[in-house]
Amino acid sequence: MPLLLAFLALLAVSGCASKKHVQLPPSALAPSALESYDIDELLIYHEGLRLRPYRDAGSKLTIGVGRNLDDSGITKEEALVLLKNDIKRASNELDQKLPWWKSLSGTRQKVLISMVFNLGISGLLKFHGMLAALQDGDYSGAAEHMLASKWASQVGTRAFELAYMMENG
């Protein structure tokens, strides 16, 4: 206890214990301006908003507004929001590059969305034979082209399932 009292006396003598004003760096906003921020605005101001993963000062993989992916990950609900957004993106890319895709059955549309999700639109567009057969209504031919691709050897069972859906959907 005497050591604590000596430390407090030292603080009082040095002026640290009785400081009345915090010195802000020149780049800081006035705290009165920050008081009007919503909590999300305040956190974005302090943490920043990054749309791509990065390593923070502690080498933790981070994204968004300081989300520590190494320790916190994401919730199932967040993963499903990302999935919905990715499905919408894939559908929009198909709308732009292959506007005829909407005339296909729902099952065949799912196959194309799944392939865009996996390969990206540029990867799907390399399936010239499959896309030509698909446009001609040759669903067996489209499925054969799918299975004859390098992609099929990379994704295994997924290729057989999607080829079946393409042919029978």
VMD Tcl script that builds the backbone (N, CA, C; Angstrom):
set m [mol new atoms 507]
animate dup $m
set s [atomselect $m all]
$s set {name element resname resid chain x y z} {
  {N N MET 1 A 0.809 -1.197 0.000}
  {CA C MET 1 A 0.000 0.000 0.000}
  {C C MET 1 A 0.857 1.269 0.000}
  {N N PRO 2 A 1.980 1.326 0.771}
  {CA C PRO 2 A 2.800 2.527 0.729}
  {C C PRO 2 A 3.337 2.804 -0.678}
  {N N LEU 3 A 3.608 1.753 -1.438}
  {CA C LEU 3 A 4.096 1.930 -2.804}
  {C C LEU 3 A 3.033 2.591 -3.676}
  {N N LEU 4 A 1.789 2.204 -3.525}
  {CA C LEU 4 A 0.684 2.794 -4.285}
  {C C LEU 4 A 0.532 4.266 -3.922}
  {N N LEU 5 A 0.625 4.605 -2.633}
  {CA C LEU 5 A 0.503 6.007 -2.205}
  {C C LEU 5 A 1.651 6.838 -2.770}
  {N N ALA 6 A 2.845 6.284 -2.819}
  {CA C ALA 6 A 3.986 7.006 -3.368}
  {C C ALA 6 A 3.779 7.250 -4.860}
  {N N PHE 7 A 3.239 6.266 -5.573}
  {CA C PHE 7 A 2.983 6.415 -6.998}
  {C C PHE 7 A 1.940 7.508 -7.244}
  {N N LEU 8 A 0.867 7.512 -6.458}
  {CA C LEU 8 A -0.176 8.531 -6.609}
  {C C LEU 8 A 0.370 9.924 -6.303}
  {N N ALA 9 A 1.239 10.027 -5.299}
  {CA C ALA 9 A 1.855 11.320 -4.980}
  {C C ALA 9 A 2.734 11.782 -6.139}
  {N N LEU 10 A 3.452 10.870 -6.744}
  {CA C LEU 10 A 4.292 11.206 -7.885}
  {C C LEU 10 A 3.446 11.697 -9.056}
  {N N LEU 11 A 2.315 11.071 -9.298}
  {CA C LEU 11 A 1.416 11.510 -10.365}
  {C C LEU 11 A 0.900 12.921 -10.097}
  {N N ALA 12 A 0.534 13.179 -8.839}
  {CA C ALA 12 A 0.001 14.495 -8.494}
  {C C ALA 12 A 1.061 15.577 -8.682}
  {N N VAL 13 A 2.295 15.300 -8.292}
  {CA C VAL 13 A 3.375 16.269 -8.419}
  {C C VAL 13 A 3.686 16.529 -9.888}
  {N N SER 14 A 3.654 15.470 -10.721}
  {CA C SER 14 A 4.002 15.633 -12.129}
  {C C SER 14 A 2.871 16.279 -12.923}
  {N N GLY 15 A 1.700 16.369 -12.340}
  {CA C GLY 15 A 0.582 17.002 -13.031}
  {C C GLY 15 A -0.274 16.026 -13.808}
  {N N CYS 16 A 0.128 14.766 -13.878}
  {CA C CYS 16 A -0.638 13.801 -14.654}
  {C C CYS 16 A -1.997 13.527 -14.040}
  {N N ALA 17 A -2.074 13.465 -12.734}
  {CA C ALA 17 A -3.334 13.126 -12.086}
  {C C ALA 17 A -4.339 14.255 -12.178}
  {N N SER 18 A -3.867 15.493 -12.351}
  {CA C SER 18 A -4.804 16.615 -12.360}
  {C C SER 18 A -5.003 17.219 -13.745}
  {N N LYS 19 A -4.577 16.516 -14.802}
  {CA C LYS 19 A -4.750 17.031 -16.153}
  {C C LYS 19 A -6.222 17.275 -16.429}
  {N N LYS 20 A -6.536 18.433 -17.019}
  {CA C LYS 20 A -7.921 18.759 -17.284}
  {C C LYS 20 A -8.267 18.615 -18.761}
  {N N HIS 21 A -7.279 18.661 -19.665}
  {CA C HIS 21 A -7.548 18.613 -21.093}
  {C C HIS 21 A -6.698 17.544 -21.760}
  {N N VAL 22 A -7.336 16.803 -22.605}
  {CA C VAL 22 A -6.629 15.814 -23.407}
  {C C VAL 22 A -6.148 16.510 -24.672}
  {N N GLN 23 A -4.881 16.352 -24.977}
  {CA C GLN 23 A -4.346 16.942 -26.202}
  {C C GLN 23 A -4.645 16.012 -27.366}
  {N N LEU 24 A -5.330 16.529 -28.373}
  {CA C LEU 24 A -5.646 15.743 -29.556}
  {C C LEU 24 A -4.617 16.000 -30.636}
  {N N PRO 25 A -4.288 14.984 -31.402}
  {CA C PRO 25 A -3.400 15.227 -32.540}
  {C C PRO 25 A -4.104 16.137 -33.545}
  {N N PRO 26 A -3.366 16.868 -34.344}
  {CA C PRO 26 A -3.966 17.821 -35.284}
  {C C PRO 26 A -4.956 17.180 -36.258}
  {N N SER 27 A -4.767 15.903 -36.578}
  {CA C SER 27 A -5.643 15.247 -37.550}
  {C C SER 27 A -6.959 14.759 -36.941}
  {N N ALA 28 A -7.078 14.783 -35.623}
  {CA C ALA 28 A -8.270 14.242 -34.962}
  {C C ALA 28 A -9.455 15.181 -35.109}
  {N N LEU 29 A -10.643 14.584 -35.191}
  {CA C LEU 29 A -11.867 15.379 -35.173}
  {C C LEU 29 A -12.144 15.820 -33.742}
  {N N ALA 30 A -12.836 16.905 -33.602}
  {CA C ALA 30 A -13.226 17.353 -32.262}
  {C C ALA 30 A -14.193 16.326 -31.690}
  {N N PRO 31 A -13.988 15.907 -30.445}
  {CA C PRO 31 A -14.891 14.932 -29.843}
  {C C PRO 31 A -16.353 15.365 -29.896}
  {N N SER 32 A -16.606 16.667 -29.855}
  {CA C SER 32 A -17.993 17.121 -29.922}
  {C C SER 32 A -18.621 16.746 -31.266}
  {N N ALA 33 A -17.827 16.718 -32.339}
  {CA C ALA 33 A -18.342 16.294 -33.641}
  {C C ALA 33 A -18.627 14.800 -33.635}
  {N N LEU 34 A -17.783 14.042 -32.962}
  {CA C LEU 34 A -17.955 12.596 -32.915}
  {C C LEU 34 A -19.163 12.194 -32.081}
  {N N GLU 35 A -19.550 13.030 -31.140}
  {CA C GLU 35 A -20.704 12.709 -30.304}
  {C C GLU 35 A -21.978 12.559 -31.117}
  {N N SER 36 A -22.054 13.228 -32.261}
  {CA C SER 36 A -23.266 13.143 -33.083}
  {C C SER 36 A -23.265 11.912 -33.988}
  {N N TYR 37 A -22.145 11.194 -34.076}
  {CA C TYR 37 A -22.068 10.011 -34.917}
  {C C TYR 37 A -22.899 8.876 -34.337}
  {N N ASP 38 A -23.573 8.120 -35.214}
  {CA C ASP 38 A -24.158 6.847 -34.787}
  {C C ASP 38 A -22.997 5.916 -34.485}
  {N N ILE 39 A -23.254 4.832 -33.769}
  {CA C ILE 39 A -22.165 3.922 -33.404}
  {C C ILE 39 A -21.511 3.318 -34.637}
  {N N ASP 40 A -22.302 3.012 -35.673}
  {CA C ASP 40 A -21.674 2.455 -36.871}
  {C C ASP 40 A -20.772 3.481 -37.546}
  {N N GLU 41 A -21.169 4.733 -37.581}
  {CA C GLU 41 A -20.328 5.792 -38.152}
  {C C GLU 41 A -19.043 5.979 -37.342}
  {N N LEU 42 A -19.174 5.920 -36.031}
  {CA C LEU 42 A -18.005 6.069 -35.169}
  {C C LEU 42 A -17.009 4.928 -35.388}
  {N N LEU 43 A -17.530 3.703 -35.459}
  {CA C LEU 43 A -16.647 2.563 -35.665}
  {C C LEU 43 A -16.004 2.595 -37.050}
  {N N ILE 44 A -16.745 2.992 -38.073}
  {CA C ILE 44 A -16.158 3.121 -39.411}
  {C C ILE 44 A -15.089 4.205 -39.402}
  {N N TYR 45 A -15.345 5.306 -38.707}
  {CA C TYR 45 A -14.349 6.384 -38.604}
  {C C TYR 45 A -13.066 5.870 -37.952}
  {N N HIS 46 A -13.210 5.114 -36.858}
  {CA C HIS 46 A -12.027 4.638 -36.131}
  {C C HIS 46 A -11.372 3.425 -36.780}
  {N N GLU 47 A -12.162 2.471 -37.222}
  {CA C GLU 47 A -11.618 1.219 -37.749}
  {C C GLU 47 A -11.332 1.275 -39.248}
  {N N GLY 48 A -12.084 2.101 -39.958}
  {CA C GLY 48 A -12.016 2.105 -41.412}
  {C C GLY 48 A -12.966 1.064 -41.972}
  {N N LEU 49 A -13.177 1.117 -43.257}
  {CA C LEU 49 A -14.040 0.157 -43.946}
  {C C LEU 49 A -13.227 -0.441 -45.082}
  {N N ARG 50 A -12.938 -1.719 -44.971}
  {CA C ARG 50 A -12.130 -2.399 -45.987}
  {C C ARG 50 A -12.943 -3.546 -46.567}
  {N N LEU 51 A -13.068 -3.555 -47.872}
  {CA C LEU 51 A -13.887 -4.551 -48.550}
  {C C LEU 51 A -13.090 -5.775 -48.999}
  {N N ARG 52 A -11.812 -5.758 -48.741}
  {CA C ARG 52 A -10.954 -6.908 -49.032}
  {C C ARG 52 A -10.210 -7.283 -47.745}
  {N N PRO 53 A -9.939 -8.573 -47.558}
  {CA C PRO 53 A -9.231 -9.002 -46.349}
  {C C PRO 53 A -7.842 -8.358 -46.256}
  {N N TYR 54 A -7.428 -8.085 -45.032}
  {CA C TYR 54 A -6.102 -7.525 -44.770}
  {C C TYR 54 A -5.637 -8.015 -43.410}
  {N N ARG 55 A -4.367 -7.850 -43.156}
  {CA C ARG 55 A -3.813 -8.196 -41.837}
  {C C ARG 55 A -3.767 -6.926 -41.003}
  {N N ASP 56 A -4.364 -6.964 -39.815}
  {CA C ASP 56 A -4.346 -5.790 -38.941}
  {C C ASP 56 A -3.001 -5.665 -38.235}
  {N N ALA 57 A -2.893 -4.694 -37.345}
  {CA C ALA 57 A -1.627 -4.438 -36.648}
  {C C ALA 57 A -1.160 -5.654 -35.850}
  {N N GLY 58 A -2.089 -6.502 -35.446}
  {CA C GLY 58 A -1.736 -7.713 -34.707}
  {C C GLY 58 A -1.627 -8.941 -35.595}
  {N N SER 59 A -1.557 -8.732 -36.908}
  {CA C SER 59 A -1.440 -9.797 -37.912}
  {C C SER 59 A -2.667 -10.701 -37.994}
  {N N LYS 60 A -3.809 -10.207 -37.525}
  {CA C LYS 60 A -5.056 -10.968 -37.618}
  {C C LYS 60 A -5.705 -10.685 -38.970}
  {N N LEU 61 A -6.234 -11.732 -39.614}
  {CA C LEU 61 A -6.958 -11.547 -40.858}
  {C C LEU 61 A -8.257 -10.813 -40.539}
  {N N THR 62 A -8.462 -9.681 -41.206}
  {CA C THR 62 A -9.549 -8.765 -40.870}
  {C C THR 62 A -10.246 -8.324 -42.148}
  {N N ILE 63 A -11.518 -7.982 -42.036}
  {CA C ILE 63 A -12.278 -7.480 -43.181}
  {C C ILE 63 A -13.385 -6.567 -42.670}
  {N N GLY 64 A -13.928 -5.773 -43.567}
  {CA C GLY 64 A -15.072 -4.917 -43.213}
  {C C GLY 64 A -14.648 -3.816 -42.277}
  {N N VAL 65 A -15.356 -3.702 -41.179}
  {CA C VAL 65 A -15.070 -2.691 -40.168}
  {C C VAL 65 A -14.435 -3.401 -38.971}
  {N N GLY 66 A -13.165 -3.792 -39.144}
  {CA C GLY 66 A -12.421 -4.399 -38.045}
  {C C GLY 66 A -12.866 -5.794 -37.659}
  {N N ARG 67 A -13.537 -6.538 -38.536}
  {CA C ARG 67 A -13.958 -7.906 -38.200}
  {C C ARG 67 A -12.750 -8.816 -38.227}
  {N N ASN 68 A -12.394 -9.337 -37.075}
  {CA C ASN 68 A -11.265 -10.237 -36.914}
  {C C ASN 68 A -11.718 -11.640 -37.323}
  {N N LEU 69 A -11.364 -12.034 -38.528}
  {CA C LEU 69 A -11.789 -13.336 -39.033}
  {C C LEU 69 A -11.049 -14.483 -38.356}
  {N N ASP 70 A -9.801 -14.256 -37.961}
  {CA C ASP 70 A -9.043 -15.321 -37.305}
  {C C ASP 70 A -9.715 -15.756 -36.008}
  {N N ASP 71 A -10.184 -14.817 -35.219}
  {CA C ASP 71 A -10.758 -15.146 -33.912}
  {C C ASP 71 A -12.283 -15.255 -33.938}
  {N N SER 72 A -12.951 -14.438 -34.755}
  {CA C SER 72 A -14.410 -14.390 -34.734}
  {C C SER 72 A -15.074 -15.114 -35.888}
  {N N GLY 73 A -14.417 -15.186 -37.035}
  {CA C GLY 73 A -15.047 -15.792 -38.199}
  {C C GLY 73 A -16.301 -15.021 -38.577}
  {N N ILE 74 A -17.276 -15.720 -39.148}
  {CA C ILE 74 A -18.564 -15.121 -39.444}
  {C C ILE 74 A -19.648 -16.062 -38.954}
  {N N THR 75 A -20.843 -15.534 -38.801}
  {CA C THR 75 A -21.959 -16.372 -38.365}
  {C C THR 75 A -22.587 -17.054 -39.571}
  {N N LYS 76 A -23.422 -18.046 -39.306}
  {CA C LYS 76 A -24.143 -18.724 -40.381}
  {C C LYS 76 A -25.013 -17.721 -41.136}
  {N N GLU 77 A -25.657 -16.819 -40.392}
  {CA C GLU 77 A -26.517 -15.810 -41.018}
  {C C GLU 77 A -25.716 -14.908 -41.947}
  {N N GLU 78 A -24.515 -14.520 -41.521}
  {CA C GLU 78 A -23.656 -13.684 -42.362}
  {C C GLU 78 A -23.216 -14.449 -43.613}
  {N N ALA 79 A -22.897 -15.721 -43.458}
  {CA C ALA 79 A -22.504 -16.538 -44.604}
  {C C ALA 79 A -23.653 -16.640 -45.608}
  {N N LEU 80 A -24.883 -16.755 -45.114}
  {CA C LEU 80 A -26.032 -16.862 -46.008}
  {C C LEU 80 A -26.326 -15.541 -46.716}
  {N N VAL 81 A -26.061 -14.421 -46.050}
  {CA C VAL 81 A -26.195 -13.113 -46.714}
  {C C VAL 81 A -25.173 -13.007 -47.844}
  {N N LEU 82 A -23.935 -13.419 -47.578}
  {CA C LEU 82 A -22.905 -13.413 -48.614}
  {C C LEU 82 A -23.315 -14.315 -49.781}
  {N N LEU 83 A -23.859 -15.490 -49.463}
  {CA C LEU 83 A -24.296 -16.421 -50.495}
  {C C LEU 83 A -25.381 -15.801 -51.372}
  {N N LYS 84 A -26.389 -15.195 -50.752}
  {CA C LYS 84 A -27.460 -14.543 -51.528}
  {C C LYS 84 A -26.884 -13.476 -52.446}
  {N N ASN 85 A -25.960 -12.682 -51.936}
  {CA C ASN 85 A -25.328 -11.641 -52.759}
  {C C ASN 85 A -24.532 -12.255 -53.913}
  {N N ASP 86 A -23.844 -13.359 -53.651}
  {CA C ASP 86 A -23.057 -14.013 -54.696}
  {C C ASP 86 A -23.955 -14.631 -55.767}
  {N N ILE 87 A -25.083 -15.185 -55.361}
  {CA C ILE 87 A -26.040 -15.737 -56.319}
  {C C ILE 87 A -26.596 -14.616 -57.197}
  {N N LYS 88 A -26.915 -13.497 -56.576}
  {CA C LYS 88 A -27.427 -12.344 -57.335}
  {C C LYS 88 A -26.365 -11.841 -58.325}
  {N N ARG 89 A -25.114 -11.763 -57.874}
  {CA C ARG 89 A -24.016 -11.330 -58.752}
  {C C ARG 89 A -23.871 -12.275 -59.924}
  {N N ALA 90 A -23.898 -13.591 -59.670}
  {CA C ALA 90 A -23.756 -14.583 -60.739}
  {C C ALA 90 A -24.913 -14.465 -61.732}
  {N N SER 91 A -26.122 -14.281 -61.225}
  {CA C SER 91 A -27.299 -14.129 -62.098}
  {C C SER 91 A -27.181 -12.874 -62.953}
  {N N ASN 92 A -26.730 -11.783 -62.351}
  {CA C ASN 92 A -26.553 -10.532 -63.101}
  {C C ASN 92 A -25.497 -10.683 -64.196}
  {N N GLU 93 A -24.413 -11.399 -63.888}
  {CA C GLU 93 A -23.377 -11.621 -64.893}
  {C C GLU 93 A -23.905 -12.469 -66.044}
  {N N LEU 94 A -24.728 -13.479 -65.731}
  {CA C LEU 94 A -25.343 -14.292 -66.777}
  {C C LEU 94 A -26.294 -13.446 -67.620}
  {N N ASP 95 A -27.055 -12.566 -66.963}
  {CA C ASP 95 A -27.955 -11.664 -67.694}
  {C C ASP 95 A -27.180 -10.828 -68.707}
  {N N GLN 96 A -26.014 -10.348 -68.296}
  {CA C GLN 96 A -25.213 -9.476 -69.162}
  {C C GLN 96 A -24.544 -10.240 -70.301}
  {N N LYS 97 A -23.989 -11.399 -69.998}
  {CA C LYS 97 A -23.176 -12.118 -70.985}
  {C C LYS 97 A -23.961 -13.136 -71.813}
  {N N LEU 98 A -24.984 -13.735 -71.210}
  {CA C LEU 98 A -25.779 -14.775 -71.890}
  {C C LEU 98 A -27.265 -14.494 -71.668}
  {N N PRO 99 A -27.806 -13.443 -72.257}
  {CA C PRO 99 A -29.189 -13.073 -71.959}
  {C C PRO 99 A -30.210 -14.175 -72.235}
  {N N TRP 100 A -29.872 -15.136 -73.082}
  {CA C TRP 100 A -30.782 -16.236 -73.395}
  {C C TRP 100 A -30.909 -17.254 -72.266}
  {N N TRP 101 A -30.059 -17.183 -71.278}
  {CA C TRP 101 A -30.061 -18.168 -70.205}
  {C C TRP 101 A -31.383 -18.199 -69.447}
  {N N LYS 102 A -32.097 -17.094 -69.414}
  {CA C LYS 102 A -33.377 -17.003 -68.686}
  {C C LYS 102 A -34.463 -17.856 -69.353}
  {N N SER 103 A -34.260 -18.238 -70.618}
  {CA C SER 103 A -35.255 -19.071 -71.306}
  {C C SER 103 A -35.098 -20.546 -70.934}
  {N N LEU 104 A -34.043 -20.896 -70.232}
  {CA C LEU 104 A -33.816 -22.280 -69.815}
  {C C LEU 104 A -34.718 -22.638 -68.642}
  {N N SER 105 A -34.865 -23.921 -68.405}
  {CA C SER 105 A -35.629 -24.374 -67.231}
  {C C SER 105 A -34.934 -23.899 -65.955}
  {N N GLY 106 A -35.669 -23.847 -64.875}
  {CA C GLY 106 A -35.100 -23.448 -63.589}
  {C C GLY 106 A -33.929 -24.313 -63.180}
  {N N THR 107 A -34.008 -25.604 -63.450}
  {CA C THR 107 A -32.918 -26.519 -63.098}
  {C C THR 107 A -31.653 -26.182 -63.879}
  {N N ARG 108 A -31.795 -25.931 -65.167}
  {CA C ARG 108 A -30.617 -25.594 -65.986}
  {C C ARG 108 A -30.055 -24.218 -65.607}
  {N N GLN 109 A -30.919 -23.309 -65.215}
  {CA C GLN 109 A -30.446 -22.012 -64.719}
  {C C GLN 109 A -29.601 -22.213 -63.462}
  {N N LYS 110 A -30.043 -23.124 -62.588}
  {CA C LYS 110 A -29.271 -23.410 -61.371}
  {C C LYS 110 A -27.892 -23.958 -61.717}
  {N N VAL 111 A -27.818 -24.806 -62.752}
  {CA C VAL 111 A -26.529 -25.361 -63.169}
  {C C VAL 111 A -25.592 -24.230 -63.582}
  {N N LEU 112 A -26.099 -23.299 -64.396}
  {CA C LEU 112 A -25.243 -22.197 -64.849}
  {C C LEU 112 A -24.831 -21.293 -63.689}
  {N N ILE 113 A -25.744 -21.014 -62.775}
  {CA C ILE 113 A -25.389 -20.197 -61.600}
  {C C ILE 113 A -24.302 -20.904 -60.793}
  {N N SER 114 A -24.458 -22.214 -60.602}
  {CA C SER 114 A -23.469 -22.970 -59.843}
  {C C SER 114 A -22.107 -22.924 -60.527}
  {N N MET 115 A -22.112 -23.026 -61.842}
  {CA C MET 115 A -20.837 -22.988 -62.571}
  {C C MET 115 A -20.208 -21.597 -62.502}
  {N N VAL 116 A -21.015 -20.536 -62.611}
  {CA C VAL 116 A -20.471 -19.176 -62.470}
  {C C VAL 116 A -19.939 -18.977 -61.057}
  {N N PHE 117 A -20.669 -19.484 -60.076}
  {CA C PHE 117 A -20.234 -19.374 -58.681}
  {C C PHE 117 A -18.858 -20.015 -58.522}
  {N N ASN 118 A -18.649 -21.164 -59.172}
  {CA C ASN 118 A -17.411 -21.921 -59.037}
  {C C ASN 118 A -16.289 -21.391 -59.931}
  {N N LEU 119 A -16.626 -21.041 -61.170}
  {CA C LEU 119 A -15.613 -20.689 -62.170}
  {C C LEU 119 A -15.485 -19.202 -62.448}
  {N N GLY 120 A -16.497 -18.428 -62.054}
  {CA C GLY 120 A -16.587 -17.042 -62.488}
  {C C GLY 120 A -17.186 -17.012 -63.880}
  {N N ILE 121 A -17.715 -15.878 -64.279}
  {CA C ILE 121 A -18.351 -15.792 -65.598}
  {C C ILE 121 A -17.336 -16.015 -66.709}
  {N N SER 122 A -16.105 -15.535 -66.528}
  {CA C SER 122 A -15.091 -15.718 -67.573}
  {C C SER 122 A -14.754 -17.195 -67.742}
  {N N GLY 123 A -14.761 -17.951 -66.660}
  {CA C GLY 123 A -14.513 -19.389 -66.754}
  {C C GLY 123 A -15.647 -20.109 -67.468}
  {N N LEU 124 A -16.881 -19.745 -67.157}
  {CA C LEU 124 A -18.027 -20.372 -67.819}
  {C C LEU 124 A -18.011 -20.091 -69.319}
  {N N LEU 125 A -17.650 -18.883 -69.683}
  {CA C LEU 125 A -17.667 -18.497 -71.100}
  {C C LEU 125 A -16.649 -19.273 -71.938}
  {N N LYS 126 A -15.721 -19.968 -71.291}
  {CA C LYS 126 A -14.759 -20.802 -72.008}
  {C C LYS 126 A -15.358 -22.145 -72.416}
  {N N PHE 127 A -16.543 -22.453 -71.927}
  {CA C PHE 127 A -17.230 -23.702 -72.258}
  {C C PHE 127 A -18.004 -23.509 -73.570}
  {N N HIS 128 A -17.275 -23.228 -74.643}
  {CA C HIS 128 A -17.889 -22.898 -75.936}
  {C C HIS 128 A -18.820 -24.003 -76.423}
  {N N GLY 129 A -18.342 -25.246 -76.411}
  {CA C GLY 129 A -19.145 -26.369 -76.896}
  {C C GLY 129 A -20.402 -26.570 -76.064}
  {N N MET 130 A -20.257 -26.489 -74.762}
  {CA C MET 130 A -21.410 -26.669 -73.876}
  {C C MET 130 A -22.437 -25.564 -74.116}
  {N N LEU 131 A -21.968 -24.332 -74.209}
  {CA C LEU 131 A -22.892 -23.211 -74.384}
  {C C LEU 131 A -23.589 -23.276 -75.742}
  {N N ALA 132 A -22.862 -23.683 -76.774}
  {CA C ALA 132 A -23.476 -23.809 -78.104}
  {C C ALA 132 A -24.546 -24.910 -78.084}
  {N N ALA 133 A -24.224 -26.056 -77.480}
  {CA C ALA 133 A -25.197 -27.148 -77.389}
  {C C ALA 133 A -26.408 -26.708 -76.568}
  {N N LEU 134 A -26.159 -26.006 -75.518}
  {CA C LEU 134 A -27.236 -25.541 -74.647}
  {C C LEU 134 A -28.167 -24.594 -75.397}
  {N N GLN 135 A -27.589 -23.688 -76.152}
  {CA C GLN 135 A -28.393 -22.744 -76.927}
  {C C GLN 135 A -29.223 -23.451 -77.991}
  {N N ASP 136 A -28.693 -24.553 -78.507}
  {CA C ASP 136 A -29.406 -25.333 -79.524}
  {C C ASP 136 A -30.430 -26.287 -78.914}
  {N N GLY 137 A -30.499 -26.340 -77.589}
  {CA C GLY 137 A -31.435 -27.264 -76.934}
  {C C GLY 137 A -30.917 -28.685 -76.856}
  {N N ASP 138 A -29.645 -28.887 -77.127}
  {CA C ASP 138 A -29.016 -30.210 -77.060}
  {C C ASP 138 A -28.465 -30.403 -75.649}
  {N N TYR 139 A -29.323 -30.781 -74.743}
  {CA C TYR 139 A -28.944 -30.864 -73.332}
  {C C TYR 139 A -28.013 -32.032 -73.044}
  {N N SER 140 A -28.177 -33.136 -73.792}
  {CA C SER 140 A -27.241 -34.261 -73.636}
  {C C SER 140 A -25.854 -33.849 -74.106}
  {N N GLY 141 A -25.794 -33.143 -75.215}
  {CA C GLY 141 A -24.505 -32.661 -75.724}
  {C C GLY 141 A -23.858 -31.682 -74.756}
  {N N ALA 142 A -24.663 -30.803 -74.173}
  {CA C ALA 142 A -24.137 -29.849 -73.189}
  {C C ALA 142 A -23.541 -30.596 -72.000}
  {N N ALA 143 A -24.251 -31.630 -71.534}
  {CA C ALA 143 A -23.767 -32.425 -70.403}
  {C C ALA 143 A -22.471 -33.144 -70.764}
  {N N GLU 144 A -22.394 -33.666 -71.991}
  {CA C GLU 144 A -21.162 -34.348 -72.432}
  {C C GLU 144 A -19.983 -33.381 -72.444}
  {N N HIS 145 A -20.208 -32.192 -72.940}
  {CA C HIS 145 A -19.131 -31.186 -72.949}
  {C C HIS 145 A -18.688 -30.855 -71.521}
  {N N MET 146 A -19.633 -30.772 -70.624}
  {CA C MET 146 A -19.284 -30.500 -69.227}
  {C C MET 146 A -18.350 -31.583 -68.692}
  {N N LEU 147 A -18.722 -32.838 -68.938}
  {CA C LEU 147 A -17.955 -33.955 -68.376}
  {C C LEU 147 A -16.612 -34.164 -69.071}
  {N N ALA 148 A -16.456 -33.647 -70.286}
  {CA C ALA 148 A -15.198 -33.799 -71.020}
  {C C ALA 148 A -14.203 -32.684 -70.687}
  {N N SER 149 A -14.541 -31.822 -69.784}
  {CA C SER 149 A -13.700 -30.658 -69.479}
  {C C SER 149 A -12.700 -30.941 -68.353}
  {N N LYS 150 A -11.684 -30.118 -68.289}
  {CA C LYS 150 A -10.715 -30.165 -67.178}
  {C C LYS 150 A -11.441 -29.883 -65.858}
  {N N TRP 151 A -12.397 -28.966 -65.915}
  {CA C TRP 151 A -13.194 -28.612 -64.738}
  {C C TRP 151 A -13.798 -29.859 -64.096}
  {N N ALA 152 A -14.342 -30.777 -64.926}
  {CA C ALA 152 A -14.986 -31.986 -64.392}
  {C C ALA 152 A -14.003 -32.811 -63.572}
  {N N SER 153 A -12.752 -32.895 -64.036}
  {CA C SER 153 A -11.763 -33.671 -63.280}
  {C C SER 153 A -11.363 -32.965 -61.988}
  {N N GLN 154 A -11.535 -31.659 -61.951}
  {CA C GLN 154 A -11.166 -30.900 -60.754}
  {C C GLN 154 A -12.240 -30.946 -59.677}
  {N N VAL 155 A -13.515 -30.952 -60.082}
  {CA C VAL 155 A -14.597 -30.847 -59.091}
  {C C VAL 155 A -15.268 -32.179 -58.783}
  {N N GLY 156 A -14.902 -33.220 -59.503}
  {CA C GLY 156 A -15.389 -34.563 -59.196}
  {C C GLY 156 A -16.891 -34.730 -59.283}
  {N N THR 157 A -17.481 -35.215 -58.207}
  {CA C THR 157 A -18.905 -35.544 -58.162}
  {C C THR 157 A -19.782 -34.367 -58.563}
  {N N ARG 158 A -19.371 -33.193 -58.214}
  {CA C ARG 158 A -20.150 -32.001 -58.561}
  {C C ARG 158 A -20.413 -31.946 -60.068}
  {N N ALA 159 A -19.407 -32.258 -60.875}
  {CA C ALA 159 A -19.568 -32.223 -62.333}
  {C C ALA 159 A -20.612 -33.234 -62.784}
  {N N PHE 160 A -20.593 -34.443 -62.224}
  {CA C PHE 160 A -21.579 -35.464 -62.601}
  {C C PHE 160 A -22.991 -35.042 -62.192}
  {N N GLU 161 A -23.102 -34.484 -61.019}
  {CA C GLU 161 A -24.429 -34.032 -60.562}
  {C C GLU 161 A -24.971 -32.926 -61.456}
  {N N LEU 162 A -24.122 -31.925 -61.755}
  {CA C LEU 162 A -24.580 -30.815 -62.586}
  {C C LEU 162 A -24.837 -31.252 -64.024}
  {N N ALA 163 A -24.025 -32.168 -64.553}
  {CA C ALA 163 A -24.258 -32.683 -65.908}
  {C C ALA 163 A -25.587 -33.435 -65.965}
  {N N TYR 164 A -25.882 -34.207 -64.939}
  {CA C TYR 164 A -27.167 -34.904 -64.875}
  {C C TYR 164 A -28.317 -33.900 -64.873}
  {N N MET 165 A -28.168 -32.862 -64.044}
  {CA C MET 165 A -29.214 -31.828 -63.989}
  {C C MET 165 A -29.372 -31.133 -65.329}
  {N N MET 166 A -28.255 -30.872 -66.014}
  {CA C MET 166 A -28.287 -30.228 -67.321}
  {C C MET 166 A -29.041 -31.090 -68.316}
  {N N GLU 167 A -28.728 -32.371 -68.326}
  {CA C GLU 167 A -29.335 -33.264 -69.307}
  {C C GLU 167 A -30.817 -33.508 -69.020}
  {N N ASN 168 A -31.170 -33.611 -67.761}
  {CA C ASN 168 A -32.526 -34.032 -67.393}
  {C C ASN 168 A -33.425 -32.914 -66.891}
  {N N GLY 169 A -32.834 -31.743 -66.680}
  {CA C GLY 169 A -33.551 -30.654 -66.037}
  {C C GLY 169 A -34.506 -29.926 -66.866}
}
mol reanalyze $m
mol bondsrecalc $m
mol representation Tube
mol addrep $m
